[in-house]
Structure formats: C-alpha cells, structure tokens
Amino acid sequence: MRSKFVVLVVLFSLLGAISIFAQSLRLPRNPDKLVTRADAFWTFMVAGQRNKALDFVIPEKRDAFLSSNAMPIFGAKVVAVDLTDDLLHGAVRVELESMSPETPTNRMTFTITDAWIWKANNWYVDIGDPRLLGAFRSGSPAAPDTLKTQNEIDHSLKLPETAFNLGTVVQGQRVHIDIPVNYDGKLPLVVELATPTASFSVDAENGLTSSSKSFGLFFDTQDWDGAVSVPVHIRFRSGASSAERSVIITGSVFAPIMFRQVPSDQVLHAGDSVSVFVRNNTADRLEIAYISVDGKLDVLKDLKVLEPNQESEAVFRMKAGETPDLLSLVLKMPVSGLTQFQFHFRTGR
C-alpha cells in the first residue's frame, strides 16, 4: 500500500479532472479520514490480519465479517471516493489484485466499491450494504469459473461511444440517453449502476444480449444547475461475474427557478425561523399559485409573485415534533414547460 499522501494525490487528481456543479452531489464528510481508514483496512486485509481489519467494520456487522470468507487478495489500492448526496455514506472504489488461473500471470486486477458509513464520529465499512461489490462472501472464495466468466464478459463487451453531450436541458426533466453497445458474448447480462446515485438510473429491464444494439440511461436533472461533466460507472453482470465501463455525461442544466436556504446545513429546532430565497432566472414575471410545505412549518412570509431575474424571500418557522422535507412551488402558468418546482429542506438532522 502507499502513504496517505499518495492516496490523496490519486483521489483528488481524479476528482479534479471533472467539473461537477450539482447542488446535491459532493464529497462525503471528512473525506481525508475516509481515505485513511479505507487504506488501513485494506492494508490489513492484504496482510491477512482480519482481526485488525475488524476495527474498521461497522460494529453490528463484525460477527458477519468474521464468519465470511474473503477471496485471496494480493494487492489493494484506493483509487477514488465517489461524490454523494448523503454526506454520512461514502462509496470508495478500490482496485484489487487476486488469483486468476485464466491469465498468463495467474493474477487479475479488478475494481470494487466499498460502502462506508459515518458513525460515532468515524468511518466504518458496511460489509452488508448492497453497494459493496463482491469483496466478501459467506462460504467459499470466488471459484475459477466465476473469474473465467468475468474475463469473457470483459473481452466481449465494447462501448463505441463513451462521451455524451446533452446540450442544454431544463432542470426537472428526466432525460433519456441511448448508449450504443457491442456485445458478442453468449451470456445475457444484467445492466446496473456500479455506483448508485440519485440522479442516474439504467433503462435496461430486459438486460443485454448479443442482439442488443444499445441500452438506456436516465438522467434526473432535478437537483442540478449549470455545467455538467460527470462520469457514470456501469456494471454488466452475469451472476457473480461482472465487468465495468464508464461514460461521461456533459451538458448544461438551466434552472428557471432556484432555491437557497438560510440558515443551511445546521440543526434547526422548534421555534427557529428559516428562510428560503426563490430566484426567478427568466425574463418573465411569474405568478405563484401556491407554496406547500405539507403543514410541517408555520408560514411567516408567503410569496405570490416572482419578478424577472430577481430573488424573493419566503420565511417559515419550525414546528415541534416536525421535520420538514419538501417545499413545493406551483406556478399559475408553466415556464420552460414546467409548473411545479421542489426544494429539499436541510435541517442538519
């Protein structure tokens, strides 16, 4: 393994290569500690020191960890921390080197994604989280047939295009992206996201076969604004065997309506007031039909109209026993084809 400095150089050089302007996507909480603990965890795993690695496993899953069998790992390298919409959950991509009788060197390299949870002021790996991709299994280590199938999928699958420019789309749209694919393998494949996110989903209910020419990817632009340049990691799987590919989605999201909360990202209590500033980014005067917070807040200052290219303030007060979730703003007339816009409150809870 390497020093923390080298890991961070790899991590942030990867993240620095992309420009992402999304309100809901960011690095998880205390990413340097996450990288340090992921690095230490895999150092112990490679060394076969599972008892020491146990300290990094979420406490309620430690018995399951000790009773599971991990495949033989000869090397491990933390390569990236993915952006997230939940600061208390981290997805750490790790490049592993394991045994493969199907290769000339009897070894193979592949990438998994570990799921980590922030708990008790520290990061812990969650071996039971479905976002953890195959590093641990109850029972026997990976069989040679599994590794052989994985190599077959990898060599039979090609994406002729990996960069897709959407141009300008309107915030709130669910954009469908057609991804061309060349696959001449014999096994039907499940197509899924390798790193689940709230903004992207796969449209491939019938899977992928040798007759498939493409598969679909949905981009939900609800929480995006401005320039977009984001990698999407896709897994093609048959049973326990899989291969991953990445595509880059670029373009620009125009938000006719934008929201800003003050205060933001701090704990709010009953009786506290919170402001939501609503900006009209269009050249039109927009009349509001109503604003709804599902009765979870007292309304101290309502809004009836949004002036062109201006920001207006709505003021609310926290109620005892209530945690606000959504603010829904409905216009009398559509703008950019939309009449309803939503904002997720941040209460620090």
N, C-alpha and C positions, 0 to 999 in steps of 0.2 A: 504493500500500500504506500501512499505518499503522505507528505505532511499536509496539515490543514491549508497551508498557503497554496500549495499546488492544486488542491481540490477546488479552492475558491477561484483560482485563476481559470480553471476549466469551466466551472459553473458560470461565472459571470461573463466570461468571453462568449459562451454560448447564448446567454440571455442578452448580452449586448449586441448580438448580431441581428436581433429582431427588434422592431419598433412596434410596441403594442400600446394603444391608447384606449383602454377599456375601464369603465367605472368599476366593474365588479371583479376584474382579474388582477391579481398582484402576487408578490411573493408571500408565502406563509409567514407566520410570526417567527421572529428571531431566526432567520434562515442560516446564519453562520453556526448557531448551535445545532440546528438540524443537520447540516453537512458534517459537523464534527462528530455527532453521535452516530450518524449513518456510517461514516468512515470507520469509527471504532468498532461498531457492531460487526461489520464485515471483516475487519481485521481478525477478530476473534473467531468468526465463522470459518475463514480460510485456514486458520491455525488449528481448527478442531476444538477450540476451547468454548464449548457450548455453555458451560456453567458461567463463564464470564460474559458471554453474549446475552445470557438470561437477564442481566441487569438492565438491558435496553429494551426488553419486551414489555408491553403493557401488562401490569400485574395480573389482571384477570385472565390472561391468555398464557401464563407461564407454564401451567401444567400441560396445556395442549402443545406448547413448544417443545417441552422435554420429551413428550411421548411421540412426537413426529420424527420422521426421517428426512433429512435433507440430502439432496443429491451431492455427490462429491464435487467440491469446488476447489480449483487450483489457484484461482486469482479473482479478485473483485476490484472494481473501480467505480466510484461515484462519478457520474458524468453530468447530471443536471438535476435541478429541482424545478418542477413544473409550476406555472402560475396557477392560482386557485381563486375561487370565490368564497372560500371558507378559510380564514386565517388560522384556525385551530386544526386543520387537516393538511398534511403535506404529502405530496407524491414525489418520491425520489427515484430517479432512474439509475440503475446500477448495471454495469457491464460485467458479466460473469464469464469465467473460463472453466469448462467442465470436460469430462471424458466423452469422446465420440469415436467408436470403432469404425465409423464410416468415413473418416477423414484420414489423409496421409499421416498426420501428426498424432492421430488418436485423441485430438482435443478439438473443441469447438467453442466459439465465442458468441454469446447472445445477450440481449438486454431484457431485464425485468423492471417492473415498477413496484417499489415498496410503498405501502401506506403507513404514514406516521401520524400520531395523534398528540396534540399538546395537552398535557395533563399534569397537575401539581407542579406547574412552573418548569416543565421539562418536556422533551420529545421522547415518545416511545413508539416502537414499531408494533403494528397491529397485524399479527400473522393470520387472524381470522377475517380480515377485511377483504371483500371480493376484489378490491383494487390491487391486491398483492398478486403478482403474476408468476405463480409456479415455483417459487424458491423452496417452499416447504410442502410436504405431502404426508398424510398419515399413511403408513405402510412402507412399501419398498421405494428406493430411489428410482429415477427415471430409467425405463427399460431401453435397450439398444434400439428396439423397433420404433419407439417414440422419437428418438433422435434421428433415425433414418427418415421417418416421415417428415420431420421438421426440415431436413435438408432438401427433400423432394419438393416440399411446398416452396421453399426459398428459391430453388432453381427454376421452378415452373411459373413463377409469378413476376410480371413486369408491369409497371405503370408508365405508359408512354409519355404522360404529362404529369408534372408534379407541382406546377405553379399555376394558380388560377386567379385572375384579376376580375373582381365583380363590378368594377366601375363604382358609381355612386348609388347606394341603396338607402332607403328611408328607415330610420330607427323604428323598431316594432315589427318589421317584416320578417317572415321566415323564408329565407332564400334557399332554393334547391340548386345544388351544384352537381353536375353529372361528371363523374370521374372515369375516364376510359381505362380499361384494364386488358392485359393479355395474359391469359392463364390456360396452359395446356396440360395441367395435371389431371389425374384420374379421380381424385377425391373431391367431393363437394366441400366447400369451405364456408364457415360462418364468418361474416364480416362484422367487426365491432370496433369501438374506440379502444385503443390501448391505454389512453389516459382520459377517463371520463371527465367531461366538463359540462357546465350548464348551457353553454352556447352552441355546442355542436352535437349532432346525432347522426347515426348511419341509417340510410334508407335502403335496406337490403334484406327484406323479410324472407325471401326465398333463397338467400345465400348466393354463393358464387360457384359456377361450374365452368367447364371448358367452352361452353357455348355462350357464356356471358361476355358482353362487349363493354359493359360499364356497371357501376353501382352508384348510388346516390348518397350525397352528404347534405344535411340540413344545417343552415347557419341561422340561429335565432339572434337577431340584432337588437333585442330589447334593451340590453344593458350596455350597448356600445355607442360611441360617438367619435367622429373624426377618423383619422387614418387607421387602417387595419393592416397588419402584417403579422400573421400568426401561423405557426406550424401545427398541423393536426396529425397525430400519430394513430395509425390504423392497424389493427391486428387481423390477420387472416388465419383462421384456426380450424383444425380437424381434430377433435378430441383434445388430448393434452399437447398436441404438436401445433406450432404456430410460427408465422413469420410476420414481421412488422415492416410497414412502409410509412413514409411521411409525405404530406403535401403541404404547400404553403398557400394560404388564402390571403389575398391582398385586396385593397379597395378603399372605399371611404363610406362611412355611415353618417348621413345627415339627420340630425335630431331637430325636428320642428319645435319641440318643447323640451326644455332641460330643467332638471331639478337640482337644488342644492340645500342641504340641511345644516342648520346651525342651532345648537352645537352638534357636532358629528363625532361618532366613534367614542362616546363616553357614556358611562352608566347614567341613565335618567331615572328619577324616582317620582312617585306620586306627587302632584303639585308643581313639578317642574314644567316650564314652558319650552317649547321647541318651535323654531321657525322653519318653514320650507319656502325657499325662494324659487319661483317659477319663471323661467325666461322664455319669451316668445322670439324664436330666431327667424321668423318670417317677416315679410313686409306688410302683412295684413293684420288688422285689428281682430282679435279672436274673442268671441263671446263664450263664456263658460255656462254650460247647462247646470252642472253641479260638481262638487268635490265630495268624495266619500272616504271616510277612514273606518268604516264598519262600526261606528259608535264607540270605538276604543279610545278616543281622545275627545276632550272638550274643545270646541272650536271658538277661539278668541277673536280671530280676524279671518273672515272669509274672502274669497275672490270671485268677482263676477265677470271681469274682462281682462284680457292681456293685450297691452299696447304693443305695436310693432317694434321689434328689436329692443325690447326693454324687459327688465326683471321686476316681478311683483312678489310681495311677501304675504304668505298665509301663516297664522300663528295658532298653535294648539297647546293644550295643557294635558299632562299625563294624568290618567285616572288610576286610582288604587286598584290593584289586582288585575290590571290590564297591561298587555304588552302589544303595542301597535305593530302592524305588519305592513299593509299596503295603503298607499294613498292612490285613489283612482280619480283622475280628472277627465271629465267628459265635456266635449265642446258641442255647441249647438250646430255647427257646420263643420264638415271634415276639412282637414288641412293635410296636404300630401297624401290624400286618400284615407286618413285615419281620423277618428273622432275620440278615441279613448287612449289615454296615456297613464302609465303607472309608475310609482316610485316606492322603493322598499325603504322603510324607516331603519335607521341604525340606532339601537338603544344601548349598545355596549353589553348586552346580556347574552 
